[in-house]
Amino acid sequence: MRRSALLTIPGCLLLGLWSCGQSNDDPPNAHAGAGGTVTSMSGGTAGNVASPSAGTSGSSVLPQGAAAGSLGGTNNAEAASGGAVTGGDSAGHAGSNTAGVGASLLVFSRTADYRHDSIPAGIEALTKLATERGWQLAATEDASKFSDAGLASYNVVIFLSTTGDVLNDAQQAAFERFIRSGKGFIGIHSATDTEYDWAWYGELVGAYFREHPAVQAADVVVEDAQNPATAQLPNPWRRSDEWYAFQSNPRANVHVLLSLDENSYTPGVANMGGDHPIAWCHEYDGGRAFYTALGHTDQSYSDPLFMGQLAGAVSWVLAR
């Protein structure tokens, strides 16, 4: 079966230089679609922000100074076409962490199978994070962005709870070239429930999803407390989420950052035999990749520790 506030990170994490080593249930809902692109800019002055129309591929730019509330509820909008609309945070928070200032991130949340209700919350939280860190961020579900020209301006691509077959052959080839050029990838939650027939992607993300038990609390064990994505976390880290088991154990091919204590919850058949990686990173095919299986719930994206993990992940993939 397939299914699938912010934290100030200690100053030492600004460098982001720690190495990670070499190495259905439900059908997609009406939120999926062609999807427009909405960009949160690190520059610009606050002003009136108009809600984008519900077209099939419209684009909207939100200045950093525009408070999310000024969008009057459309900041969560998946607008009927599936376009993600996200508001910038207050400019007063900018500069709390300057790692990678000026970096450009593309959040891709297209779904071809199960669609997570938490996707809008994830886009909103990542947009806020980008604004605070001085990154530029665009959120899209338009697969046509995956071309050499479409990806050229980005440093990192984030697959946010993607599912199923989301890119065609030409788009896959463009994404491979993007990574080989030294760029970065971050996969969140059901990014491992994506592109099962694309072997290169399977190696990039590190493993494929197998199954999960009911959402419940578990102890997350920090295996590497030096990486920017994990240095701020308690050990163990007790939290509730949807705990994925994977088709294979990725440990031999990636650097494991977090694992699950399987004695701390009830995995049932969704166990990994006691060795249960749940977040990892590695250098792959010229670029850097980070994956966390956390992030199923809306509440994850208002959790300072989880968002701190994502902030550190961006810092790490940028630090080449």
Number of C-alpha atoms within 10 A of each C-alpha: 9 16 22 27 13 17 17 15 20 11 11 11 23 17 15 22 17 14 17 22 13 12 11 13 11 12 11 18 15 12 23 21 22 20 29 27 25 24 27 30 23 25 16 11 13 15 13 12 17 13 17 19 15 16 15 16 17 15 19 20 18 28 24 30 23 21 19 22 13 16 21 12 13 18 21 19 21 22 23 17 21 26 32 32 32 34 31 32 25 18 19 10 15 20 13 14 21 16 23 20 17 17 20 21 26 23 25 26 31 30 26 18 23 21 26 25 14 17 24 22 20 27 26 24 23 26 30 26 26 28 28 24 22 26 24 23 29 28 28 25 26 22 19 14 18 21 17 16 9 12 19 12 12 17 23 26 25 23 23 26 30 29 28 22 16 19 19 12 9 13 17 19 15 18 22 20 18 24 21 15 13 18 22 28 27 23 27 23 27 30 28 30 26 25 21 16 10 13 9 16 19 17 16 26 26 27 23 23 22 18 20 20 17 12 15 13 15 22 18 24 21 20 18 16 16 18 22 29 31 26 20 20 18 13 15 16 15 13 14 19 19 21 28 30 24 23 13 12 18 20 15 9 19 26 23 23 25 24 19 24 16 19 10 12 15 16 20 10 11 17 20 17 10 11 13 23 26 23 28 26 31 23 22 23 16 14 22 25 29 29 28 25 25 21 25 25 19 15 14 20 24 16 17 15 22 23 23 23 24 24 25 23 27 29 26 28 28 22 17 15
